[in-house]
Amino acid sequence: MTENANGAPDPDEQETLGASSPEPGSGLDRDPDEWATGEEPMTSAQRSYLDTLAREAGEELPADLTKAEASKHIDRLQGESGRVQDQ
């Protein structure tokens, strides 16, 4: 969101969440092995997305992955499938 000359938010600009690129040091590029919760079981969202990616890739993966392991597989499979393009 931009600000006007007085430093107030511009009322004509639509409010958005997130950013066009991650803030430096935001932790979004942190290694999953360093996550405080990385050893916990993967989330249901990770499980569902990983299942979709693995099926598309013709792969079978263990169902008892940790959050960190699931994240690594998701990153790998996304890169191989071209689902997510580097920006």
Distance bins in CASP14 RR format, pairs under 12 A and 6 or more apart:
PFRMAT RR
TARGET T0000
AUTHOR 0000-0000-0000
RMODE 2
METHOD distances of the structure
MODEL  1
1 7 0 0 0 0 0 1 0 0 0 0 0
1 8 0 0 0 0 0 1 0 0 0 0 0
1 9 1 0 1 0 0 0 0 0 0 0 0
1 10 1 0 0 1 0 0 0 0 0 0 0
1 11 0 0 0 0 0 1 0 0 0 0 0
1 12 0 0 0 0 0 1 0 0 0 0 0
1 13 1 0 1 0 0 0 0 0 0 0 0
1 14 0 0 0 0 1 0 0 0 0 0 0
1 15 1 0 0 1 0 0 0 0 0 0 0
1 16 1 0 0 1 0 0 0 0 0 0 0
1 17 0 0 0 0 0 1 0 0 0 0 0
1 18 0 0 0 0 0 1 0 0 0 0 0
1 19 0 0 0 0 0 1 0 0 0 0 0
2 8 0 0 0 0 0 1 0 0 0 0 0
2 9 1 0 0 1 0 0 0 0 0 0 0
2 10 1 0 1 0 0 0 0 0 0 0 0
2 11 0 0 0 0 0 1 0 0 0 0 0
2 12 0 0 0 0 1 0 0 0 0 0 0
2 13 1 0 1 0 0 0 0 0 0 0 0
2 14 0 0 0 0 0 1 0 0 0 0 0
2 15 0 0 0 0 0 1 0 0 0 0 0
2 16 0 0 0 0 0 1 0 0 0 0 0
3 9 1 0 0 1 0 0 0 0 0 0 0
3 10 1 0 0 1 0 0 0 0 0 0 0
3 11 0 0 0 0 0 1 0 0 0 0 0
3 13 0 0 0 0 1 0 0 0 0 0 0
4 10 1 0 1 0 0 0 0 0 0 0 0
4 11 0 0 0 0 1 0 0 0 0 0 0
4 12 0 0 0 0 1 0 0 0 0 0 0
4 13 0 0 0 0 1 0 0 0 0 0 0
9 15 0 0 0 0 1 0 0 0 0 0 0
9 16 0 0 0 0 0 1 0 0 0 0 0
18 26 0 0 0 0 0 1 0 0 0 0 0
18 28 0 0 0 0 0 1 0 0 0 0 0
19 26 0 0 0 0 1 0 0 0 0 0 0
19 28 0 0 0 0 0 1 0 0 0 0 0
19 87 0 0 0 0 0 1 0 0 0 0 0
20 87 0 0 0 0 1 0 0 0 0 0 0
21 28 0 0 0 0 1 0 0 0 0 0 0
21 29 0 0 0 0 0 1 0 0 0 0 0
21 86 0 0 0 0 0 1 0 0 0 0 0
21 87 1 0 0 1 0 0 0 0 0 0 0
22 28 1 0 1 0 0 0 0 0 0 0 0
22 29 1 0 0 1 0 0 0 0 0 0 0
22 30 0 0 0 0 0 1 0 0 0 0 0
22 87 0 0 0 0 0 1 0 0 0 0 0
23 29 0 0 0 0 0 1 0 0 0 0 0
27 34 0 0 0 0 1 0 0 0 0 0 0
27 35 0 0 0 0 1 0 0 0 0 0 0
27 36 0 0 0 0 0 1 0 0 0 0 0
28 35 0 0 0 0 0 1 0 0 0 0 0
28 71 0 0 0 0 0 1 0 0 0 0 0
29 71 0 0 0 0 0 1 0 0 0 0 0
29 75 0 0 0 0 0 1 0 0 0 0 0
30 36 0 0 0 0 0 1 0 0 0 0 0
30 38 0 0 0 0 0 1 0 0 0 0 0
30 68 0 0 0 0 0 1 0 0 0 0 0
30 71 0 0 0 0 0 1 0 0 0 0 0
31 38 0 0 0 0 0 1 0 0 0 0 0
31 68 0 0 0 0 1 0 0 0 0 0 0
31 71 0 0 0 0 1 0 0 0 0 0 0
31 72 0 0 0 0 1 0 0 0 0 0 0
31 75 0 0 0 0 0 1 0 0 0 0 0
32 38 1 0 0 1 0 0 0 0 0 0 0
32 39 0 0 0 0 0 1 0 0 0 0 0
32 40 0 0 0 0 0 1 0 0 0 0 0
32 42 0 0 0 0 0 1 0 0 0 0 0
32 46 0 0 0 0 0 1 0 0 0 0 0
32 65 0 0 0 0 0 1 0 0 0 0 0
32 66 0 0 0 0 1 0 0 0 0 0 0
32 67 1 0 0 1 0 0 0 0 0 0 0
32 68 1 1 0 0 0 0 0 0 0 0 0
32 69 1 0 0 1 0 0 0 0 0 0 0
32 70 0 0 0 0 1 0 0 0 0 0 0
32 71 1 0 1 0 0 0 0 0 0 0 0
32 72 1 0 1 0 0 0 0 0 0 0 0
32 73 0 0 0 0 0 1 0 0 0 0 0
32 74 0 0 0 0 1 0 0 0 0 0 0
32 75 0 0 0 0 1 0 0 0 0 0 0
32 76 0 0 0 0 0 1 0 0 0 0 0
33 39 0 0 0 0 1 0 0 0 0 0 0
33 66 0 0 0 0 1 0 0 0 0 0 0
33 67 0 0 0 0 0 1 0 0 0 0 0
33 68 1 0 1 0 0 0 0 0 0 0 0
33 69 0 0 0 0 1 0 0 0 0 0 0
33 71 0 0 0 0 1 0 0 0 0 0 0
33 72 0 0 0 0 1 0 0 0 0 0 0
34 67 0 0 0 0 0 1 0 0 0 0 0
34 68 0 0 0 0 1 0 0 0 0 0 0
34 71 0 0 0 0 0 1 0 0 0 0 0
35 42 0 0 0 0 0 1 0 0 0 0 0
35 66 0 0 0 0 1 0 0 0 0 0 0
35 67 1 0 0 1 0 0 0 0 0 0 0
35 68 1 0 1 0 0 0 0 0 0 0 0
35 69 0 0 0 0 0 1 0 0 0 0 0
35 70 0 0 0 0 0 1 0 0 0 0 0
35 71 0 0 0 0 1 0 0 0 0 0 0
35 72 0 0 0 0 0 1 0 0 0 0 0
36 67 0 0 0 0 0 1 0 0 0 0 0
36 68 0 0 0 0 0 1 0 0 0 0 0
37 43 0 0 0 0 1 0 0 0 0 0 0
37 46 0 0 0 0 0 1 0 0 0 0 0
37 66 0 0 0 0 1 0 0 0 0 0 0
37 67 1 0 1 0 0 0 0 0 0 0 0
37 68 0 0 0 0 1 0 0 0 0 0 0
37 70 0 0 0 0 0 1 0 0 0 0 0
37 71 0 0 0 0 0 1 0 0 0 0 0
38 46 0 0 0 0 0 1 0 0 0 0 0
38 65 0 0 0 0 0 1 0 0 0 0 0
38 66 1 0 1 0 0 0 0 0 0 0 0
38 67 1 0 1 0 0 0 0 0 0 0 0
38 68 1 0 1 0 0 0 0 0 0 0 0
38 69 0 0 0 0 1 0 0 0 0 0 0
38 70 0 0 0 0 1 0 0 0 0 0 0
38 71 0 0 0 0 1 0 0 0 0 0 0
38 72 0 0 0 0 0 1 0 0 0 0 0
39 64 0 0 0 0 0 1 0 0 0 0 0
39 65 0 0 0 0 0 1 0 0 0 0 0
39 66 1 0 1 0 0 0 0 0 0 0 0
39 67 1 0 0 1 0 0 0 0 0 0 0
39 68 1 0 0 1 0 0 0 0 0 0 0
39 69 0 0 0 0 1 0 0 0 0 0 0
39 70 0 0 0 0 0 1 0 0 0 0 0
40 46 0 0 0 0 0 1 0 0 0 0 0
40 64 0 0 0 0 0 1 0 0 0 0 0
40 65 0 0 0 0 0 1 0 0 0 0 0
40 66 1 0 0 1 0 0 0 0 0 0 0
40 67 1 0 1 0 0 0 0 0 0 0 0
40 68 0 0 0 0 1 0 0 0 0 0 0
40 69 0 0 0 0 0 1 0 0 0 0 0
40 70 0 0 0 0 0 1 0 0 0 0 0
40 71 0 0 0 0 0 1 0 0 0 0 0
41 47 0 0 0 0 1 0 0 0 0 0 0
41 62 0 0 0 0 0 1 0 0 0 0 0
41 63 0 0 0 0 1 0 0 0 0 0 0
41 64 1 0 0 1 0 0 0 0 0 0 0
41 65 1 0 0 1 0 0 0 0 0 0 0
41 66 1 0 0 1 0 0 0 0 0 0 0
41 67 1 0 0 1 0 0 0 0 0 0 0
41 68 0 0 0 0 0 1 0 0 0 0 0
41 69 0 0 0 0 1 0 0 0 0 0 0
41 70 0 0 0 0 1 0 0 0 0 0 0
42 48 0 0 0 0 1 0 0 0 0 0 0
42 49 0 0 0 0 1 0 0 0 0 0 0
42 50 1 0 0 1 0 0 0 0 0 0 0
42 51 0 0 0 0 0 1 0 0 0 0 0
42 61 0 0 0 0 0 1 0 0 0 0 0
42 62 0 0 0 0 0 1 0 0 0 0 0
42 63 0 0 0 0 1 0 0 0 0 0 0
42 64 0 0 0 0 1 0 0 0 0 0 0
42 65 1 0 1 0 0 0 0 0 0 0 0
42 66 1 0 0 1 0 0 0 0 0 0 0
42 67 1 0 1 0 0 0 0 0 0 0 0
42 68 0 0 0 0 1 0 0 0 0 0 0
42 69 1 0 0 1 0 0 0 0 0 0 0
42 70 1 1 0 0 0 0 0 0 0 0 0
42 71 0 0 0 0 1 0 0 0 0 0 0
42 72 0 0 0 0 0 1 0 0 0 0 0
42 73 0 0 0 0 1 0 0 0 0 0 0
42 74 0 0 0 0 1 0 0 0 0 0 0
43 49 0 0 0 0 1 0 0 0 0 0 0
43 50 0 0 0 0 0 1 0 0 0 0 0
43 65 0 0 0 0 0 1 0 0 0 0 0
43 66 0 0 0 0 0 1 0 0 0 0 0
43 67 1 0 0 1 0 0 0 0 0 0 0
43 68 0 0 0 0 0 1 0 0 0 0 0
43 70 1 0 0 1 0 0 0 0 0 0 0
43 71 0 0 0 0 1 0 0 0 0 0 0
43 74 0 0 0 0 0 1 0 0 0 0 0
44 50 0 0 0 0 0 1 0 0 0 0 0
44 51 0 0 0 0 0 1 0 0 0 0 0
44 63 0 0 0 0 0 1 0 0 0 0 0
44 67 0 0 0 0 0 1 0 0 0 0 0
44 70 0 0 0 0 0 1 0 0 0 0 0
45 51 0 0 0 0 0 1 0 0 0 0 0
45 52 0 0 0 0 0 1 0 0 0 0 0
45 67 0 0 0 0 0 1 0 0 0 0 0
45 70 0 0 0 0 1 0 0 0 0 0 0
45 71 0 0 0 0 0 1 0 0 0 0 0
45 74 0 0 0 0 0 1 0 0 0 0 0
46 52 0 0 0 0 0 1 0 0 0 0 0
46 53 0 0 0 0 0 1 0 0 0 0 0
46 54 0 0 0 0 0 1 0 0 0 0 0
46 61 0 0 0 0 0 1 0 0 0 0 0
46 63 0 0 0 0 0 1 0 0 0 0 0
46 65 1 0 0 1 0 0 0 0 0 0 0
46 66 0 0 0 0 1 0 0 0 0 0 0
46 67 1 0 0 1 0 0 0 0 0 0 0
46 68 0 0 0 0 0 1 0 0 0 0 0
46 69 0 0 0 0 1 0 0 0 0 0 0
46 70 1 0 1 0 0 0 0 0 0 0 0
46 71 1 0 0 1 0 0 0 0 0 0 0
46 72 0 0 0 0 0 1 0 0 0 0 0
46 73 0 0 0 0 1 0 0 0 0 0 0
46 74 1 0 0 1 0 0 0 0 0 0 0
46 75 0 0 0 0 0 1 0 0 0 0 0
46 77 0 0 0 0 0 1 0 0 0 0 0
47 53 0 0 0 0 0 1 0 0 0 0 0
47 54 0 0 0 0 0 1 0 0 0 0 0
47 61 0 0 0 0 1 0 0 0 0 0 0
47 62 0 0 0 0 0 1 0 0 0 0 0
47 63 1 0 0 1 0 0 0 0 0 0 0
47 64 0 0 0 0 0 1 0 0 0 0 0
47 65 0 0 0 0 1 0 0 0 0 0 0
47 66 0 0 0 0 0 1 0 0 0 0 0
47 67 0 0 0 0 0 1 0 0 0 0 0
47 69 0 0 0 0 0 1 0 0 0 0 0
47 70 1 0 0 1 0 0 0 0 0 0 0
47 71 0 0 0 0 0 1 0 0 0 0 0
47 73 0 0 0 0 0 1 0 0 0 0 0
47 74 0 0 0 0 0 1 0 0 0 0 0
48 54 0 0 0 0 0 1 0 0 0 0 0
48 55 0 0 0 0 0 1 0 0 0 0 0
48 63 0 0 0 0 0 1 0 0 0 0 0
48 70 0 0 0 0 0 1 0 0 0 0 0
48 74 0 0 0 0 0 1 0 0 0 0 0
49 55 0 0 0 0 0 1 0 0 0 0 0
49 56 0 0 0 0 0 1 0 0 0 0 0
49 61 0 0 0 0 0 1 0 0 0 0 0
49 70 0 0 0 0 1 0 0 0 0 0 0
49 71 0 0 0 0 0 1 0 0 0 0 0
49 73 0 0 0 0 1 0 0 0 0 0 0
49 74 1 0 0 1 0 0 0 0 0 0 0
49 75 0 0 0 0 0 1 0 0 0 0 0
49 77 0 0 0 0 1 0 0 0 0 0 0
49 78 0 0 0 0 1 0 0 0 0 0 0
49 81 0 0 0 0 0 1 0 0 0 0 0
49 83 0 0 0 0 1 0 0 0 0 0 0
49 84 0 0 0 0 0 1 0 0 0 0 0
50 56 0 0 0 0 0 1 0 0 0 0 0
50 57 0 0 0 0 0 1 0 0 0 0 0
50 59 0 0 0 0 1 0 0 0 0 0 0
50 60 0 0 0 0 0 1 0 0 0 0 0
50 61 1 0 0 1 0 0 0 0 0 0 0
50 62 0 0 0 0 0 1 0 0 0 0 0
50 63 0 0 0 0 1 0 0 0 0 0 0
50 65 1 0 0 1 0 0 0 0 0 0 0
50 66 0 0 0 0 0 1 0 0 0 0 0
50 67 0 0 0 0 0 1 0 0 0 0 0
50 69 0 0 0 0 1 0 0 0 0 0 0
50 70 1 0 1 0 0 0 0 0 0 0 0
50 71 0 0 0 0 1 0 0 0 0 0 0
50 72 0 0 0 0 0 1 0 0 0 0 0
50 73 1 0 1 0 0 0 0 0 0 0 0
50 74 1 0 1 0 0 0 0 0 0 0 0
50 75 0 0 0 0 0 1 0 0 0 0 0
50 76 0 0 0 0 0 1 0 0 0 0 0
50 77 1 0 0 1 0 0 0 0 0 0 0
50 78 0 0 0 0 0 1 0 0 0 0 0
51 57 0 0 0 0 0 1 0 0 0 0 0
51 58 0 0 0 0 0 1 0 0 0 0 0
51 59 0 0 0 0 0 1 0 0 0 0 0
51 60 0 0 0 0 0 1 0 0 0 0 0
51 61 0 0 0 0 1 0 0 0 0 0 0
51 62 0 0 0 0 0 1 0 0 0 0 0
51 63 0 0 0 0 1 0 0 0 0 0 0
51 65 0 0 0 0 0 1 0 0 0 0 0
51 70 0 0 0 0 0 1 0 0 0 0 0
51 73 0 0 0 0 0 1 0 0 0 0 0
51 74 0 0 0 0 0 1 0 0 0 0 0
51 77 0 0 0 0 0 1 0 0 0 0 0
52 58 0 0 0 0 0 1 0 0 0 0 0
52 59 0 0 0 0 0 1 0 0 0 0 0
52 61 0 0 0 0 0 1 0 0 0 0 0
52 73 0 0 0 0 0 1 0 0 0 0 0
52 74 0 0 0 0 1 0 0 0 0 0 0
52 77 0 0 0 0 1 0 0 0 0 0 0
52 78 0 0 0 0 0 1 0 0 0 0 0
52 81 0 0 0 0 1 0 0 0 0 0 0
52 83 0 0 0 0 1 0 0 0 0 0 0
53 59 0 0 0 0 1 0 0 0 0 0 0
53 60 0 0 0 0 0 1 0 0 0 0 0
53 61 0 0 0 0 1 0 0 0 0 0 0
53 70 0 0 0 0 0 1 0 0 0 0 0
53 71 0 0 0 0 0 1 0 0 0 0 0
53 73 1 0 0 1 0 0 0 0 0 0 0
53 74 1 0 0 1 0 0 0 0 0 0 0
53 75 0 0 0 0 1 0 0 0 0 0 0
53 76 0 0 0 0 1 0 0 0 0 0 0
53 77 1 1 0 0 0 0 0 0 0 0 0
53 78 1 0 0 1 0 0 0 0 0 0 0
53 79 0 0 0 0 1 0 0 0 0 0 0
53 80 0 0 0 0 1 0 0 0 0 0 0
53 81 1 0 0 1 0 0 0 0 0 0 0
53 82 0 0 0 0 0 1 0 0 0 0 0
53 83 1 0 0 1 0 0 0 0 0 0 0
53 84 0 0 0 0 0 1 0 0 0 0 0
54 60 1 0 0 1 0 0 0 0 0 0 0
54 61 1 0 1 0 0 0 0 0 0 0 0
54 62 0 0 0 0 0 1 0 0 0 0 0
54 63 0 0 0 0 0 1 0 0 0 0 0
54 65 0 0 0 0 0 1 0 0 0 0 0
54 70 0 0 0 0 0 1 0 0 0 0 0
54 73 1 0 0 1 0 0 0 0 0 0 0
54 74 0 0 0 0 1 0 0 0 0 0 0
54 76 0 0 0 0 0 1 0 0 0 0 0
54 77 1 0 0 1 0 0 0 0 0 0 0
54 78 0 0 0 0 0 1 0 0 0 0 0
54 80 0 0 0 0 0 1 0 0 0 0 0
54 81 0 0 0 0 0 1 0 0 0 0 0
55 61 0 0 0 0 0 1 0 0 0 0 0
55 77 0 0 0 0 0 1 0 0 0 0 0
55 81 0 0 0 0 0 1 0 0 0 0 0
56 77 1 0 0 1 0 0 0 0 0 0 0
56 78 0 0 0 0 0 1 0 0 0 0 0
56 79 0 0 0 0 0 1 0 0 0 0 0
56 80 0 0 0 0 1 0 0 0 0 0 0
56 81 1 0 1 0 0 0 0 0 0 0 0
56 82 0 0 0 0 0 1 0 0 0 0 0
56 83 0 0 0 0 1 0 0 0 0 0 0
57 73 0 0 0 0 1 0 0 0 0 0 0
57 74 0 0 0 0 0 1 0 0 0 0 0
57 76 0 0 0 0 1 0 0 0 0 0 0
57 77 1 0 1 0 0 0 0 0 0 0 0
57 78 0 0 0 0 0 1 0 0 0 0 0
57 79 0 0 0 0 0 1 0 0 0 0 0
57 80 1 0 0 1 0 0 0 0 0 0 0
57 81 1 0 0 1 0 0 0 0 0 0 0
57 82 0 0 0 0 0 1 0 0 0 0 0
57 83 0 0 0 0 0 1 0 0 0 0 0
58 77 0 0 0 0 1 0 0 0 0 0 0
58 80 0 0 0 0 0 1 0 0 0 0 0
58 81 0 0 0 0 0 1 0 0 0 0 0
59 73 0 0 0 0 1 0 0 0 0 0 0
59 76 0 0 0 0 1 0 0 0 0 0 0
59 77 1 0 0 1 0 0 0 0 0 0 0
59 80 0 0 0 0 1 0 0 0 0 0 0
59 81 0 0 0 0 0 1 0 0 0 0 0
60 73 0 0 0 0 0 1 0 0 0 0 0
61 69 0 0 0 0 1 0 0 0 0 0 0
61 70 0 0 0 0 1 0 0 0 0 0 0
61 72 0 0 0 0 0 1 0 0 0 0 0
61 73 1 0 0 1 0 0 0 0 0 0 0
61 74 0 0 0 0 0 1 0 0 0 0 0
61 76 0 0 0 0 0 1 0 0 0 0 0
61 77 0 0 0 0 1 0 0 0 0 0 0
62 69 0 0 0 0 1 0 0 0 0 0 0
62 70 0 0 0 0 1 0 0 0 0 0 0
62 73 0 0 0 0 1 0 0 0 0 0 0
63 69 0 0 0 0 0 1 0 0 0 0 0
63 70 0 0 0 0 0 1 0 0 0 0 0
63 73 0 0 0 0 0 1 0 0 0 0 0
64 70 0 0 0 0 0 1 0 0 0 0 0
65 71 0 0 0 0 1 0 0 0 0 0 0
65 72 0 0 0 0 1 0 0 0 0 0 0
65 73 1 0 0 1 0 0 0 0 0 0 0
65 74 0 0 0 0 1 0 0 0 0 0 0
66 72 0 0 0 0 1 0 0 0 0 0 0
66 73 0 0 0 0 0 1 0 0 0 0 0
67 73 0 0 0 0 0 1 0 0 0 0 0
67 74 0 0 0 0 0 1 0 0 0 0 0
68 74 0 0 0 0 0 1 0 0 0 0 0
68 75 0 0 0 0 0 1 0 0 0 0 0
69 75 0 0 0 0 0 1 0 0 0 0 0
69 76 0 0 0 0 0 1 0 0 0 0 0
70 76 0 0 0 0 0 1 0 0 0 0 0
70 77 0 0 0 0 0 1 0 0 0 0 0
71 77 0 0 0 0 0 1 0 0 0 0 0
71 78 0 0 0 0 0 1 0 0 0 0 0
72 78 0 0 0 0 0 1 0 0 0 0 0
72 79 0 0 0 0 0 1 0 0 0 0 0
73 79 0 0 0 0 0 1 0 0 0 0 0
73 80 0 0 0 0 0 1 0 0 0 0 0
73 81 0 0 0 0 0 1 0 0 0 0 0
74 80 0 0 0 0 0 1 0 0 0 0 0
74 81 0 0 0 0 0 1 0 0 0 0 0
74 83 0 0 0 0 1 0 0 0 0 0 0
74 84 0 0 0 0 1 0 0 0 0 0 0
75 81 0 0 0 0 0 1 0 0 0 0 0
75 82 0 0 0 0 0 1 0 0 0 0 0
75 83 0 0 0 0 0 1 0 0 0 0 0
75 84 0 0 0 0 1 0 0 0 0 0 0
75 86 0 0 0 0 0 1 0 0 0 0 0
76 82 0 0 0 0 0 1 0 0 0 0 0
76 83 0 0 0 0 0 1 0 0 0 0 0
76 84 0 0 0 0 0 1 0 0 0 0 0
77 83 0 0 0 0 1 0 0 0 0 0 0
77 84 0 0 0 0 1 0 0 0 0 0 0
78 84 1 0 1 0 0 0 0 0 0 0 0
78 85 0 0 0 0 1 0 0 0 0 0 0
78 86 0 0 0 0 0 1 0 0 0 0 0
79 85 0 0 0 0 1 0 0 0 0 0 0
79 86 0 0 0 0 1 0 0 0 0 0 0
END
